[in-house]
Amino acid sequence: MQRVSLFGYGGTTKAIAKHIPHAIFYDDKCLKPFQDENGFAIKPSSLFDPKYSDLEIPSPGIPPSNPLIIKAQNLISEYDYFTDKMPLSVWISGTNGKTTTTQMMQHLLKERGSLAGGNIGTALGELNTDANIWILETSSFTMHYTNIASPNIYVLLPIHPDHLSWHGSMDEYMQAKLKPLDTMKEGEVAIIPNAYKDYKTNAHIISYADENDLASHFGIDTQKVKFKGAFLADALLAMAVEKILFDKIDYLKINAFELDPHRQEELKDSKNRLWVNDTKATNIDATIAALKRYKDSNIHLILGGDDKGVELNELFDFLLTCNVKIYNIGSNKDKLSSLACSYEINYERCENLADAVKRININLENAEVALLSPAAASLDEFSSYAQRGNEFKEAVLKL
């Protein structure tokens, strides 16, 4: 019997355990061994001994520097574990937009028997292997550990600095995003940004510079697509996959898709002033995309959180082109305030998100925009980006 070790006691590994009855969990938070309600053994990470393990599968978020990863001798990803059972699969990755692209694609293809999962919603261990198609939002963490599995279609959105503290460098992050190209086979298709069009791979490459490139290549009339800005690219990539698989472009169906909250979500306060909840903007590129959308207005911008070690000069270079005042929150607010001083950008250092909303309420005029687009993760002060967005909306609606 193969001895399987699962690193981390979370949703991904619990789903895998349903397929491996005698697996043992090792978790950094476990202080002493115990059995869960399903009879699985959970042990402290310190008790892992590679001599007694034939296969190790980590939760994707465990970094390469973790002692469990360093000691492992037979490490594979959840994607590798399910590679022989995986139906036709589409993997979606990139820095921003992968969740929306995945959701749009599932919206278009669900009547064709597709299921969506991976980094959003449903772990691979919970997906039905009898489905016709798996649409998988795929993180750089997962791809870092994946060496066997490959997609039939790989959709890559642009890559910008993110998760650098986990990967160690921008180059390592980029290599993780490009890694599926190493294992893809002839007849498989990769839709990737122009910057990577010369990457050596057996897959058929379709490269793009922008939305116009995508629309032109797949014969899509962007005037018939309701989504604009960053969401247009997401829609075009979803439509491109339907075109590849079924030679169909369905404008009615894509336009029926409803966006999730927390991404450039607009709301009005009691004075009819515009506030925008873009809490899902956890990196520079996403925040710049939001700023571009509202660039014709004076912007009151809430920035800050866990920036994951990313340099922020690119963001501040762009802020110089905007009419903006920034309100700094989170664990990097001193760093943001120092940058604002050096760039001579008007700013206020705030105690927290609620304080930022109160300060903006004093300054905001009707023709202006109040924008929560933090360019940082939320876990320094919130349980998730969604909690941050919900607290922002609640504070606005109380004004």
N, C-alpha and C positions, 0 to 999 in steps of 0.2 A: 504494500500500500504506500502510495506516494505521500511523503510528509510535507504538508503545505503550511507555510507561515504567512499570516496576513499582518501587515504593518499598519497600525492605526485602527481604532475601533469606531468606524464611522459608516456613513451610508454606502460608500463604494465597496468597502470590504465586507460589510454585512450582506450586501446583495451577492457578492461573489461566494460567500460562505454557504449560501443556499445550494450551490452546485458542488460544494466540497464538504461533506458531512463531518470530516475529522480534522478540519483546519484549526489552527491555533492562532489566536490574536496576540499581538504584542503592541502595547500602547504606552506612550510616554506618561500619560496621566494616571495610569494604573499603579497603585501603591503596593497591592498584594494580590496574588492570584485569586480568581473567582470564576464561577460559571454563570453565564447569562440564562435567560428564561428558555432559550432554545438548546441549552446543554453545551454550548461552546465554551472552551477555556480561554480566558483573557488573562494575560500575564504581564508583569512589568517589562519594559523594554530591556532592562538590564539582564533578564533571564534568557534572552535569545542566544542560542548557541548554534552557529552554522553547521556544526557536525551532525546535528539532529534535524536538519531541514533539507529537503530535496528541491523546494521551490519557494520563492518569496515574491509576494505581490504587495506593493505599497499603496496606500492612499495617495493620490496624485500630489497633494499639497505638502507631503513630507520632503524637505529639501535634501539635496545630495550630501550635505554636510552632516546629516543626522547619523549618529553611531549605528543605527539599524541598517541604513543603506551602506555604510562603509563596511560593515561586517558581512553583509549578504554576499553569497557566492553564486546564487542561481536566480537572479532578479529578473522579473518580467513585469510588464504593465497589464492592467485589466484588458486593454485592447489585444495584447498578445495572447492572453489566456483564452479569449473568445474568438480568435481569428479563424479557427476552423468551423465555427458555428455561425459566424457573421454572414448575413445575407448581403446582397449588393449594398454597398455603403457609400455615403457621401459625408466627408469630413469637412467641417467649416472651422477656420481659424483666422487669426489676425489679432490686432490689438483692440480695435473698436468695431462694433457692429456685428460681431459673430452671433450673439444671442438673437438679435432681430432677424438676421439673415436665416438662421436656423428655424425660427418660428414662421417666417414667411414661406420658407420652402416646405415645411410641414403642412402649412395651410394649403399650398398648391397641390401637394402630392398625397395627402391623407386618403383621398378616394382611390388612389392607386395602391393602397395597402402599406403606406409608409408609417414608421414610428420615429419619434424624435427623442433624443436623450443625450447621454454623455455628460458634458459639463453643466448642462441645465436639466432640471427636473428629474429624469429617470436614469439611474445608473445602468450600465450595460447588463449587469446581472439580473435586472428586473425586466429587460426588454425581451419580447417574444422572438425567438430565433426563427420562427416560421413566417415572420413578416416578409413582405416583398423587398422593402428598402429600410435601412437604418440611416437616419439623418443625425449626425453626431456633432454637436458643438464640442470642439476639441481644444483643450488648453495646452499651453507650452509645457506645463508640468507633466501632463500625460505623455506628450510626445518625447520629452526628455527620456522617459523610461521605456519607450516603445521601440523595439528593434526587429520585430517580425511582421506584425500586421501592417496592412496598407489599405488605403481607400480605393474604390473604383473611380470616384471623382473627388478631387481635392480642390476646395474653394478657399483661397487665401486672400483675405483683405489686407490692406497696407499694414506694415509693421513699423511701430514707433517704440521708443524706450518705455519699458514697463517691467515690473517684477525683477528688476536688476539685482536687488538684494538676495533674491532666491537663486537666480541663475549665475550671479557673480559678475557678469559683464553683458554689454549689449550684443557682442558677438555670440556669446553662448545662447542668449535669448533668441537671436535671429536663426542660429543653427537649429534650435529646437523647432522653430516654426517651419523650417525648410526640410526637416528630417523625413516626412512622408515621401518626398520626392526620391529619396534614396532607395526605397523598397517598392515603389510603384512599378508596374509591368507595362509592356507594350499593350496598346488598346485602352489603357486607363487614361483619364483626362485630368489635367491640372490647370485651373484658372488662377493665374497669379499676377501680381503687379509687374510692370515692365522691368523694374529694377532687378528681377531674378530670372528673366527670360532665358539667360544663357546658362542657367544652372544645369549640370549634367544629370540627366534622368532618362529612364526608358519610357516615361509617360509622354503623352501628346500634350504639348504646352500651348495654352491660349493665354497670351499676356495682354494686359490692358494698362493704359495710362490714366484713364479717368472714366467717368460715366458715359461720355460720348463714344469712347472706344468700345465699351461693352455693348452699348445700344447698337452701334454700327455692325459689330461682328455678328450679333445674334438677330439682327433685323427687328429690333424693338423700337417702337415710336414712343419716345419719352413724353411727348405731349399727351399721350393717352394714359400715363401713369400718374396717379394723384400725389405720390410722395415726392418731396423735394429735399434739397440739402443732403445731409449724410444718409437719410433714409432712402434716397433714390438709388444709390449704389447697392444698398442691401436688397432692395426690390429687384434690381436688374440681375444681380447674381442668383437670386432665387429663381427668377424667370429663365435665366440661362440654363440652369440645371434641368428644368422641365423641358426646355427646347432640346437639350442634348438627349435626354432619355426618351421623350415622347413626341418630339418634333411639334410642340404646341406652345403657343403664346396666349395666355388667358388674361386679358386686361380686366375683365369684370371680376374675376376671382382675386387677383392681386389687390385691386382697389377696395375689395370688401374686407381686407385685413385690417384689424384694429391694433394700433401700437400699444405696447405695455406702458404703464405709468413710469415715472422717474427718468424719462429720457426726453428732454426738451418739452416737458409737460407744462402747458400754460394754464394759469388761473388768475382770476381777478379778485382784488380785495373789495371792501365795502365802499371805497372811493373810486372804484373802477380802474385802479392802477394794475399794470401787468407785472406779475411775478412768474418766474419760470423755474420749475423744479427739474434740474438736470443732475441730480445726485449721482446718477450712474456714470457721470464723467469722472472716472477715477484716474485719468492720466492726462498729460498735456494735450495730446492730439484731439481728444474728445472735447476738452474745454475750448480749444481753438475753433473747432467746428461749430460749437454753440455761439461763440463770439462772432464768427462770420455771419451767422444767421441774423444777429441783432445789431450788426455793426453800424447801421444807419441811425441808431438811437444812442442817447447817453445811457451808459450801463453802470449799474451798481452791482458789483461782482463779489460773491462770497467764495473765497478760496481757502483751502487748507484741509489738513488731515495727515494721514500717513502717506508720504510721497514715495516711499519704497526706495529711497536713495537716488532718485532721478534728478539730474541737473535741470533747473527750471528756467535757464536763460532763454531758451527758445520761446517759451510762453511769454516772458516779459518783453522780448523783442517784438512779439506780435501785439502785446498790450499797448506798446508805444504808438501803434497805428489806430487805436480805438479811443473814443471818448469814454473813459472809464475811471471809476473810483473803486478800489478794492477793500474788502472787509475780511481780515485774516482771522481764521479760527484754527483749532486743532493743534496737533503736536508739532507742526512745522511753522507755526505762526511767526515765531521770531525770525526764522529763515526768510519767510515771505516779506516780513516788514523790512528786513535788511536789504533785500533785493529791491523793494519798492523805493527805498531811500536812494539807492545807488542809481536807479533808473528815473528818479524824480517823478514817480507816479503817486498820485494822491491815495492815501490809505488810512484805515483805522484798524488798530489792533483790538480785537474783541475777545471777551471772556469765553464765549461759546456761541453756538448757532443762534440761540434765542436772543442773545445780546446783539448779534449782527442784524437780525431781523428788526429789532427795536431801533437800532441806529439808522438803518435804511428807511424805516417808516418815517423818521424825522426829515430825511433828505429827499425822498423820492417825489418827483413831479409826475403829473399824469402822462406826459409824452415820453417818459423814460421807462427803462426796463430794470427790474431787480432780478438778478440771475444767480441761482445756486448752481455752480458748475465747478466743483472743488479741485479738480486736477489731482486728486489724492484719494486713497482708500479711506474707509470710514472706521476701521476697527480700533483706532486709537480712542474713540469716544462713543461709538455706537456698535450695536450687534451686527449691523449690515448697512449697505447703502440704502436699502429700502426704509429702515428705521430712520435714518438721517433725512430722507425725503419726506417721510410721513410727519416727522416732527416739524420740518420746515413748513409743510402745507398747513398743519394745525396752527402754527404760530401766525401764519399769514391770515388765515380765516378768522382769527380772533381779533384782528386789527379793526 
